[in-house]
Amino acid sequence: MAKIFAGRYAAQMEGPFVVFLIGMRVNQLWALHKWVPVARAMGPMIRELMANKDSGLLHVEAMLTWRGVATVQYWRSFGQLHAYAHARDAKHLPAWAAYNRAVGGNGSVGVWHETYQVAEGRYECVYVNMPQWGLGAAGEHVEAVGRMSEAKSRMGHANSTTGAND
C-alpha cells in the first residue's frame, strides 16, 4: 500500500510542463472485440515511456471513467510528447493504426485527449492525507506551509485583491 502523508501537501515543479489527459470511451458495450484491444494498448505505451528516462514522461495516473479508462500524464515538454506520438519506432503509431483499422469511424469506441501547457508557478494543487499523487508525484512533494499554505499564493496571486486577470 502507498505511504499516506498525513496533513497538507502541495507540489512544486521547476520550469514549465505539460499535462496530457487521454482516454477511451466504450460507446457500444457489446462490442468487446472492438474496445478490449483499445483498452489494452495503453499499458505497453506507458511501460515503454517509463523505461526511457529521456522520453519526457514524468508521471502517469490511471483512472476509470464512466464507460472508459483514462490517464493523466505529466510531461516535461510538448515537444517530447509530440515526438513520442510520431516516433516510427515506438508503440503509439502501430496502436493508432490498429485502432483506425478496427474501429475507424464505426462509433463503437471513442478516443480523446487534451493537452495543456503549464507555465512555471501557474498551477495550484493540494493533497490532504494522500500518498504522493498527480503533480505531487511528478514534481516535488512539499508540505503546504508558508507560501504553499493557501491556494491563492500557490497560484502566484498572493498580492492580488481580486485575482482577476493576474
C-alpha positions in Angstrom: 0.0 0.0 0.0 1.2 3.5 -0.8 2.5 5.6 2.1 0.0 8.1 3.2 1.3 11.6 4.1 -0.8 12.9 6.9 -1.5 16.6 6.7 -1.5 19.0 3.9 1.0 18.9 1.0 1.4 20.7 -2.3 3.5 20.2 -5.4 6.3 22.3 -6.9 7.6 21.9 -10.4 10.6 23.7 -11.8 10.0 25.2 -15.2 7.0 24.7 -17.5 5.4 21.3 -18.0 2.6 19.7 -19.9 -0.5 17.9 -18.6 -1.9 15.4 -21.1 -5.2 13.7 -20.5 -6.0 10.8 -22.7 -8.7 8.1 -22.6 -11.2 5.9 -24.3 -14.9 5.6 -24.1 -16.9 2.5 -24.8 -19.8 3.5 -26.9 -21.1 0.0 -27.7 -20.8 -2.2 -24.6 -21.5 -5.4 -26.5 -18.6 -4.7 -29.0 -15.9 -6.3 -26.7 -13.8 -7.3 -29.7 -13.5 -3.5 -30.6 -12.9 -1.9 -27.2 -10.8 -4.5 -25.4 -7.8 -4.2 -27.8 -8.1 -0.4 -27.4 -8.0 -0.6 -23.6 -5.0 -3.0 -23.7 -3.0 -0.7 -25.9 -2.2 2.0 -23.3 -0.2 -0.2 -20.9 2.6 -1.1 -23.3 3.0 2.5 -24.3 3.2 3.7 -20.7 5.8 0.9 -19.9 7.8 1.9 -22.9 7.8 5.6 -21.9 8.6 4.9 -18.2 11.6 2.6 -19.2 13.1 5.5 -21.2 14.0 8.3 -18.7 14.7 10.7 -21.7 11.2 10.3 -23.1 9.9 13.3 -21.2 7.1 11.5 -19.4 7.3 12.4 -15.7 4.4 10.6 -14.2 1.1 8.9 -15.0 -2.1 8.4 -13.1 -4.7 5.9 -14.4 -8.4 6.0 -13.6 -11.7 4.5 -14.5 -14.3 6.8 -16.0 -17.9 6.2 -16.8 -17.7 3.7 -19.7 -14.0 4.0 -20.1 -10.5 4.5 -18.8 -8.2 7.5 -18.8 -4.7 8.6 -17.8 -3.4 11.9 -16.6 0.1 12.3 -17.8 2.7 14.8 -16.8 5.4 15.6 -19.4 8.4 17.8 -19.3 7.5 19.4 -22.7 5.0 19.3 -25.5 7.9 18.6 -28.0 8.7 15.4 -26.2 5.0 14.3 -26.1 4.7 15.1 -29.8 7.9 13.4 -30.7 6.7 10.2 -29.0 3.3 10.4 -30.7 5.1 10.5 -34.1 8.1 8.2 -33.5 8.1 5.4 -36.0 10.0 3.0 -33.7 7.6 3.5 -30.7 4.4 1.6 -29.8 2.0 4.6 -30.3 1.8 4.7 -34.1 1.1 0.9 -34.5 -1.6 1.2 -31.8 -3.2 4.2 -33.5 -3.1 2.4 -36.9 -4.7 -0.7 -35.3 -7.5 1.5 -33.8 -8.2 3.1 -37.1 -8.3 -0.3 -38.9 -10.5 -2.0 -36.3 -12.7 0.9 -35.2 -12.3 3.8 -37.6 -15.5 5.7 -37.8 -17.9 3.0 -36.7 -18.5 4.7 -33.4 -18.1 1.6 -31.1 -15.1 3.1 -29.2 -14.2 6.7 -28.8 -10.7 8.1 -28.0 -9.9 11.5 -26.7 -7.1 13.6 -25.4 -6.5 17.1 -24.1 -3.1 18.8 -23.8 -2.3 21.7 -21.5 1.0 23.6 -21.3 1.5 25.0 -17.8 3.8 27.9 -17.1 6.1 27.7 -14.0 4.2 28.9 -11.0 0.8 29.0 -12.8 -0.8 26.0 -11.2 -2.2 25.1 -7.8 -2.8 21.8 -6.0 -3.2 20.4 -2.5 -3.1 16.9 -1.2 -4.6 16.1 2.3 -3.9 12.7 3.8 -2.9 11.3 0.4 0.0 9.4 -1.0 2.2 11.2 -3.5 -0.3 11.6 -6.4 -0.6 13.6 -9.6 1.7 16.6 -9.8 2.9 15.8 -6.3 4.4 12.6 -7.7 5.6 14.1 -11.0 7.3 17.1 -9.3 8.4 17.9 -5.8 6.0 16.9 -3.0 6.3 19.6 -0.3 4.4 20.5 2.9 1.8 23.1 2.4 3.2 25.7 4.7 4.3 29.3 4.3 3.7 30.4 0.7 2.3 26.9 -0.1 -0.4 27.1 2.6 -3.1 28.9 0.5 -4.4 28.3 -3.0 -4.1 32.0 -3.9 -0.4 32.1 -3.1 0.4 28.7 -4.6 -1.1 30.0 -7.8 1.0 33.2 -7.7 -1.7 35.6 -6.7 -0.6 36.4 -3.2 -0.7 40.1 -3.6 -3.8 40.3 -5.7 -7.1 41.6 -4.3 -9.4 40.2 -6.9 -7.3 37.6 -8.7 -8.9 38.7 -12.0 -6.5 38.9 -14.9 -3.5 38.2 -12.8 
